[in-house]
Amino acid sequence: MKKFDIPTFYKSPLISEIKEIRKLNDRGKKDFTPTALDFGPIRFFSARHFGFCYGVENAIEIVYKIIKENPDKRIFLLSEMIHNPKVNQDLQEMGVQFIMDTKGNQFVPWEELNKEDIVAIPAFGTTIEIEGKLKNMGIEVQKYDTTCPFVERVWKRSMKLGQENYTIIIHGKRYHEETRATFSHSRANAPALVVQDLEETKTLAKIILGEIPKEEFYTLFADRYSEGFDVNKDLEQVGVVNQTTMLATDTQAISDYLKEVMLQKFGQEQSEHHFADTRDTLCYATSDNQGAVYGMLEQKADFAVVVGGYNSSNTSHLVELCEEKLPTYYISSAEKIISSTEISHFNFHTKEELTTKNFLPKKDKVDILITSGASCPDAMVDEVIQKIASFYEKSKTNEEVLEAIREEQH
């Protein structure tokens, strides 16, 4: 896989070596057991896969290259490049301006832009409508496009589905930038509809099977279907694609459920014609990170820490998996660890920050599971590890921890 040129301040010598050791000993990526970082009185078990994915590193490399090569030009991003507050703050401090927020609310009016400006498309991609607007203004779009290749792969699959007369069912969060972009690209080729979870899919299934009157579709799925959607014919042939950061198991469950619905409605011989197998749209990094969390959760521990931006979809899903097994603290940075007795963390269900006291148990050996989202720099995970380890007087050094890992892995 391509090596990207990303700033060294996003890297961690400790984590880089751990990842390299695991990669050398598991080239097929079949071993999802965590790596033990034994600091003595405290031990961390880091997930086999976490941190920057291919799409994020690609976007960071492109934008930093843009900044370096264009010192005299105004540089804009359509919205946050990725869902990490530290990375976005770094870009803003270097003069990059965001045109809108992640929900599409405008910061910089379109009329303030001109063809001399550089406008970069973030890793999530953007809608066909916004691309067209920029092109009409004379702004080069393709040259500064950081859209993740795996997101583009979903768009291509959607196009193929449309050409084969399938309606495109998108598993995603309706107002997430990536889902908005995928919806835009999908509806350009076929009828399109967004479902957020299996429960919404079950409601859709009842409409398909006639258990709910078809006319209720337009109310139940308001603001989530393409213009001109005809419920009488556009639910006869369907295929499922996804927002790449959703839980892979959830997308598969939705796909499997709709396949059974088509089997029930049209029978075995005809069901394949009415349902398209689209498992190839799942993002490898999302799948690997989620698989690594499942592997990490096989390890007994006192609690888990998940590091990442609070508006990061893929990070929230890692939290969701951890919460099923043990207490979990979702934090955006080491600064959220206020002291050895207090931690500030995010409840993504209620969208509020909470404070927990005495989060570190009083025992001779504390075990912590740790991972991060695909848009979180390794350096930030390292800072969390170092801060917690610093609360223990007899903690081992990074070199001592690494030496033990080297001996175990070799």
HELIX and SHEET records of a PDB file:
HELIX    1   1 THR A    8  TYR A   10  5                                   3    
HELIX    2   2 PRO A   13  ASN A   25  1                                  13    
HELIX    3   3 TYR A   54  GLU A   69  1                                  16    
HELIX    4   4 PRO A   85  GLU A   93  1                                   9    
HELIX    5   5 TRP A  110  GLU A  112  5                                   3    
HELIX    6   6 ILE A  128  ASN A  136  1                                   9    
HELIX    7   7 GLN A  142  TYR A  144  5                                   3    
HELIX    8   8 PRO A  149  GLN A  163  1                                  15    
HELIX    9   9 GLU A  177  ARG A  187  1                                  11    
HELIX   10  10 LEU A  198  ILE A  208  1                                  11    
HELIX   11  11 LYS A  214  GLU A  216  5                                   3    
HELIX   12  12 PHE A  217  LEU A  220  1                                   4    
HELIX   13  13 ALA A  248  PHE A  266  1                                  19    
HELIX   14  14 GLN A  268  HIS A  274  1                                   7    
HELIX   15  15 ARG A  279  THR A  281  5                                   3    
HELIX   16  16 TYR A  284  MET A  296  1                                  13    
HELIX   17  17 SER A  313  GLU A  323  1                                  11    
HELIX   18  18 ALA A  334  LYS A  336  5                                   3    
HELIX   19  19 ASP A  378  ALA A  389  1                                  12    
HELIX   20  20 ASN A  398  GLN A  409  1                                  12    
SHEET    1   A 5 THR A  35  ASP A  38  0                                        
SHEET    2   A 5 ILE A  42  SER A  46 -1                                        
SHEET    3   A 5 VAL A 366  SER A 372  1                                        
SHEET    4   A 5 PHE A 303  VAL A 307  1                                        
SHEET    5   A 5 THR A 328  ILE A 331  1                                        
SHEET    1   B 3 GLN A  97  PHE A  98  0                                        
SHEET    2   B 3 ILE A  75  LEU A  77  1                                        
SHEET    3   B 3 ILE A 118  ALA A 120  1                                        
SHEET    1   C 4 ALA A 192  VAL A 195  0                                        
SHEET    2   C 4 THR A 167  HIS A 171  1                                        
SHEET    3   C 4 VAL A 238  ASN A 242  1                                        
SHEET    4   C 4 PHE A 275  ALA A 276  1                                        
SHEET    1   D 3 ILE A 337  SER A 339  0                                        
SHEET    2   D 3 GLU A 342  ASN A 347 -1                                        
SHEET    3   D 3 GLU A 352  LYS A 357 -1                                        
END                                                                             
